[in-house]
Amino acid sequence: MKSYAAVDLGASSGRVMVGRVGPDSVELSEAHRFPNRPVRLPEGLRWDILALYGGVLDGLRAAGAHCGGRLASVGVDGWAVDYGLLDADGALLGNPVHYRDGRTEGVAEQVWATVPAAELYAATGLQYAPFNTLYQLTAARSTAQLAAAKRLLLVPDLLAYWLTGEQGTELTNASTTQLIDPRTRDWSYGTADRLGIDLGLFAPLRQPGDPAGTLRPQVLAETGLTGPVPVTTVGSHDTASAVAAVPAAAGERFAYICTGTWSLAGLELRAPVLTEESRAANFANELGLDGTVRYLRNIMGLWLLQECVRAWGEPDLGVLLRGAATVPALRSVVDAGDEAFLAPGRMPERIAQACRESGQPVPGTRAEITRCILDSLALAHRRAVTDAQRLADRPVDVVYLVGGGTRNALLCQLTADACGLPVVAGATEAAALGNVLVQARAQGLAGDLADLRRLLTRTQPLTRYTPRGDPGRWRAAEARLAPR
């Protein structure tokens, strides 16, 4: 067995996991976890990228202690769309802007005046989200930082650059910029030309499994690792790594839900769906491993609960969930995809207000608000899985739920009830598992995507939830929300 380090950066925390992979085994353990706390500066909301890099170095040091200072490889994955700008010397020009910053308000309309929304979707296949990299670059067009920039690196690629000194743009994450053509799996040159975006800012595209350099001598000295240690390109969009770790059997007709701060729900396809109906339903065609397309909808996810917990002073989550389980089901629901919930702050009040405006009972207690959130997420999961099947003409028999939400048994059961399908929950650290397995495959320890999933099925604990109750309750709850 060889040891691999997975640097996995989420919107609220980062972690370095150590994966030990053999021909018939995979073991994952946490070496180091660190907070990801954005900072609000006078100019707006920013990522504290230096603190994140410090956490990565601390994590690699801890990972080395797990395996006698020897790692077979390192891989980096993280969230999508955000980026750092470098000057001609390769130095960072300020902290990356946070996707929840308000700078892109009204920018989409400016873009659509040049490239109408329908044409943009037909060319790039990406759903509308106000924070897509395309809109961020448009918002930054007149800034001094962008004028001085000679290179743009998406956040996981930026950290890999600091670790190795080599620059690249990983494809699965590039597909979230709204500048990639999902049919050619290359840049959408016509889109960039029409919008005046210089694709020369981006480093060359890299595929999962490609070499990404080796750890610099300074990194080896700081972490105590024995070199050389290669860095391997993984599915650097954390959702791409998580979907690779969905433990589905070959040929199984499945949908997936990757749960965490966001919920990403959809299907794995071989070709994009670029119809006008798909655009109207706000589905994305993001790129995955081995020529796949992640056909999915972005849902606000456990961010809603995380923000409430923060507003309430960090009460015990187990107590909240037990209380929520006693609240009557589907008493009140909100649209978990509504942009109104995107910004941080005052989340309990905003959820209550949404219920009030839709004429539903207003949740007043913490248990009622928590139940409203979980019911709403399950309802959003139902809508996404149902719509994806219709739009892609691909029926499914089972839903795989991976990521941090697998720890929430109530959410898993509610999702099964809402979808009317069995839900198999497992691979809690799905992004790290996918990260590690792509590294191992690059070194010949695993085969194709089906082989990776067979290995996961044999080695990861899975829990199956069978749908319960009357599905008509969910249709009635859905009718309370604004028309799709």
N, C-alpha and C positions, 0 to 999 in steps of 0.2 A: 504493500500500500504506500502511496505517495501522499504528501500533505500539500494542500493548496490553500492560499489565503484569498477570501472573497471580501473585498471592500464593497459594502452595500450601504448606500446613502439614501435615507428617506427624508421626507419633508419635516419630520419632527425629531429624528435621531439618526445617527450613523452607527454602523457596527462593522467590526472585522471578524469574520467567521473563519474557522479552520475546517476544511473538509479533507477527510482521509478517504481516498478512493482506491478500491481494488477491483479486480475483474468481476467480483460478485458482491461487492459491498460498498456502501457509502455512509460515512459517519460525519456528522456536523456538530461542531461545538463553538460556543461564543468565546472569543478571545478578549474582546474589548467592545464596550458600547459607550457612546458619548452623545451628548445633546446636540441638536441642531437648532440654535436659537437665532432667528433673524433679528436684525437691528434696524430700528427706524431712525434714520438720519434726517437732517433738515431737507435733503433732496429727495427723500423717499425711503421705501422699504428695501433693505439690502440683505443678502446672504453674508454671514461672517465666514467667508471662504478660508481665511487663514486659520481660524479655530478648527474648521473641518479638516484642513490638511494636517494640523497638529494632532487631531484625533486619529487620523489615518496612520501617522507615524507611530503614535503610541500603540495603536492596534497591531501594526506589523511587528513592533517590538514584543508585544504580548504573544502574538502568533508564533514568533520565533521561539519564545520560551516554551511553547507547547510541543515543539518538534525539534528541540536540540539545535536551533538556529538554522535549520535547513528547510527551505520551501522549494517545491518543484516549480511553482509559478504563482503569480499574483494577477487578479482580475479586478476591474473596477466597474461597478454599475451605480446608477443613481436616477434621480428624477429627470424629467424631460424639459425641453424648450428653453431653459435658461443657459446663459453663456457668460464667459469672460472675454474681454478684449485685451489683446497684447500689442505693445508697440514694436518698433523695428528691432529692438534688442531682445524681444521676448519677455519683457516685463509686463506685469498685469497693470491695466489702466483702471484702477478702482474696483471695489467690490461688486460682484454681479448683482444685477437688479432682480428682486424677488418677483415671481410671476403674479403674486397677489398685489403688487404695487399698482397704483391707479393710473400709470402713465399711458396705458393703451385705451382708456375710455374714449369712445368716438372714433378711434383709428380705423376700425374695420370699414366704416362707411367711406373713409378716404381711399382705402385700398379698392373697395368695390366700385368706386367711381372710375377706376382705371381698368380693373379686371373684375367684371361682375361675379357675384358669389357663385352662380351656377358654373361659369367658365373656370373659376378657381378650383372648384370641387372636381370638375371633370379632368383637370390637369394634375391635381395633387391628391385627390381622394381623402383629404383630411377634414374632419369635422370643424365647425366653427367653435373656437374658444377664444376669448378676448386676449389671452396671454400667449397664443402661438408665436413662435419666434418671428415669423413673417411680420406680425403686427408690432412686436417689440422693436424690430429693426426699423420699421416705418416711423414709429414714435421717436426713435433715437436719431433720425436722419440729420437733424440740424445741430446735434450735440458736438462739443469739442472732443469728447472721448472717441466717438465713432470716426470723426475726421482724422484723428491721430492713429487709429487702429490699423495694424498691418495683418492681424490674424484674429479670427474668432474661433474659440474652442468651447463646445458644449461642456457642461460642468464635469461629467465623468472624464472626458478627454483632457480637460484642464488639469485635473489631479494626476492623470496618467502621465501627462507632459512633465509635471513637476517631479514625478518619481523617476522618469527615464530620460528626459531631455528630448524626446521624440514626439512629433505632432501628428495627429490623425483625426478623422471624423468618422465615428462608428455609425454604420448604416441604420441600425434599428432606431437609434436616437435621432439621426438625421431625418428620418421619416416623420418625426413629430414637428419639424420646423415649418411645414407647409411649403417646402421648396424641393421636394423629391417627387418624381413621377413613379407611382407604385407599379406601373406596368413594366418600365424599363429598369427599375431599381437604381436609377441614376438621377442626377439633378434635373429639375424641370427648368431648363435653360430659358425657354420662352417666357415663363412666368417671371423669373428673376429679371430678364431684360425689360419687360413691360413695366415693372415696378421700380426699376433703377437700383436693384440690389446686386452688389458686386460679389459673385460667387467665388472670386479669387481670395476673399477673406477666409474662406473655409480651407482647412487642411485636406489632403487627399482622403477619399473615402476608404474605410477599412471594413472588412467583414468579420463577424464573430469567428474566432479561431485563428485569425491572422496574428502574427507576432506584433507586439507593440513596443519592443525595446527591452532593455534590461535595467534593473535598479541601478541608479547612479552610485558611484563610490561613496558620496556623502550620505546617501540614504542608507547604504549598508552600514556605514560607521555609526549612524544615529540609531539604527534599529538593532544592531548586533547580529544581523543575518549574515550567513556565509554565502558569498557570491560564487559564480554569477547566479542571479535570480531573474529569470525571464518574466516579463509582463505580457500576458496574453489578452488580446481583444476578446471580450465576451459580448453578449447582448447588453450593451451598456445602458440602454433604457431598462430600468428595473422591471417594468412590465414584460418586456421581451424575455428577460431571464426567468421571470416568474411563470410565464406561459410555457416555457421550455420545461419547467418542472411540474406541469400538470400530469398527474400519474394515470393518464388514460391508456387503455389498451389499444393496440394497433387495430384500425378499422372501426373503433367505437365512435358512435355518433354522439358527440358531447358538446356542451357549451362550457365556458369557464367564467368564473368571477374571481378576479384578483382583488382582495380586500385589504385596505389599510386606510391611510388618510384619504385616498380616493378609492372608489370601486370602479374597476374596468371590467365590463361584462360583454361577452360576445362569443364569436366563433373563430376557429382557425380554418382559413381557406387557402386555396392554391392560386386564386386570382382575385383582384379587387372587385368590389361592387361600386360602380361609378354612376349609378342612375340618379336622376333627379329626385326620385322618391327616397333614395338612400340619403341624399344630401338634406332633404327636408326633415328626415328623422334624426339628423345630426350624428351619423355613424362615421367613424374613422377607419381608414384603410392604412394601418401602420404595418411596417415590415417586421417579420419575425425570422427565426432561424430556418435555414435550409429551404429558402425560397417560399416560405409561408407568408400569409397576410393575416395580421391580427385585426379582424373586423369587429369593432367594439364601440361601445358608447362610454363616455366619461360620466361618472356619477359622483356627486360630492363626497360620498363615503363617510368613514368614521370621523372625518374632520368636524362634522356637526356635533358629535358627542365629545370629541376632544376639546372643542372650544367651550362647550357647556361645562365640562369638568374643570377647565381652567377658570372660567368665570365663577364657579362655585368654590374655588379654593382647594382643588385637588382632593375631593372626597374619595373614599374607597370605592373602586369601580365594581367590585363584587357586590357590595351592598346596593349600589345603584341598580345593577342588573337583577338582583333578587327582588328588589322593589318593583321594577318594571314588569317582571313576570306576573305580578299580582294585579296589574292594571288591565281592565277589559281591552280586548284586542280591537284594533282599528277604530278606536274612539275618535282619533284625529290623525290626519296625515298631511304632509307637505310634499311639494315637488323637490326631491333630493337633487335634481339637476338644475335648479333655479340659480341663476347668477347672483340673486339677492343674498345668497349665503356664502359667496366667494370670499369676501373680505373678512378679516378677523374682527372680533369684538362684539359684545352684547348678543351673543347667539341665543340664549334662552328667551330674551325679549323678542328677538326677530322671529323665532319659531312661533311664539305665542301670537305675535301680530299676524303672521301668515295664516294661522288657524282662524283668527278673528275675522280677517278679511274674506275668507272663504266660507264663513257662516258655520264653522264647526265648533264643537266645545273647545274652549281655550285651556290647554294644559297648564296647571298652576303649580303642582308639586314637582320635585326633581324626578320622582318615579314616573309621573305622567309625561314629562318632557322626554325622558329617556325612552319610554315606550313609543311615543310619537316618532322619535328618530328611528328606532329599529323597525317599526312597522313601515315607515316611509322608505327606508333603505330596501327592505324586502320587496316592497311594491315597485320601486325603481328597478330592482334586479329582475322582477317578473316582466316589466315592460321591455327592458333591454333584450332579454332572452327571447321573448315572444316576437318582438320586432325583427331581431336578427334572423330568426328562422324564416320569417315571411319574406324579408328583403333579399336574402341570399338563396331562397328556395332550398333550404337545408334543414330538415327536421332533426331534432335531437332526442335522445332517450334518457340522458343523465346530465346533471350539472356538477362540475368540479369546482369547489371553492377552495382557494389557496390564499396564503398570506395571513396577516395578523388577525383577521376576522374569524379564522378557524377556532380561536380561543373562546369566541363568544357563541356558546351553544344555542342561546336564544335566537340570535341572528341567523344561525345556520338552519334551525328548525323553521323559523318564519320564512326563510327563503325557499325551503322545500314546499311549505304550505302555499306560498304565493305562486310559485312556478308550476305547482302540480306535478313536479318531477322529483325523483330521488336526488338528493344532494350528497356528494361524497366530499368530505372535508379532510384535508391533510396538507402536508408540506407548509407548515406555518412559516418557515423561513424560505419560502419558495424562490425568491429572487437570489438569495445566497446559494441555494442548491443548484439552480440553473447556471449561475456564475461558475461554480466549482466544476460542474459536469462538462461545461464547454471547455474549460481549461484542461481537464483530464482527457477529453476527446482529442484535443489538439496534440496531446502527447501519446495518443494511440491506446488509451485505456478504456475507451468506449466507442461504440459505433455510431449509427445514425440516430435521429431523434427518437425513433421507435425504441431503439436499444436503451437510450437514456431513460425513457419512461418505464420500460420494463424493469430496469434497475430500481427506480423509485418505488414502483408498486411492490417489489419484493422487500424493500428495506424501510419504508416509511409507514408509521401508524396512520391508518385511515379510519374515519368514522362516517357511517352512513345514516342519513336522516330521511325517513319516509314521509311523504306528504300526508297531512292530516286535515280534517275539517272540510267545510264546504268551500270550493273555489269561487263560488258566486259572491262570497263576502269580499273577495279581493277585487272582483270586477266592479262591485258597487263602490268600494273605496276609491278605485281608479276614476270612477265617474265624477267624484267630487273635485278632482283637480281640473285645471284649465285644459281645454282641448289640446291634443298633441299637434 
